[in-house]
């Protein structure tokens, strides 16, 4: 089974996000008044 080059340079989180439609993400950002450019999560 050959390796896929599609996900080769992305983090696991980046791979998961790439599977979600952009519209879904932008709708969630608007709904929750979130900042999509934040690079860190407070947890």
ABEGO torsion letter per residue (X at the ends): XBBBAAAAABBAAAAAAAABBAAAAAAAAAAAGBBAABABBBX
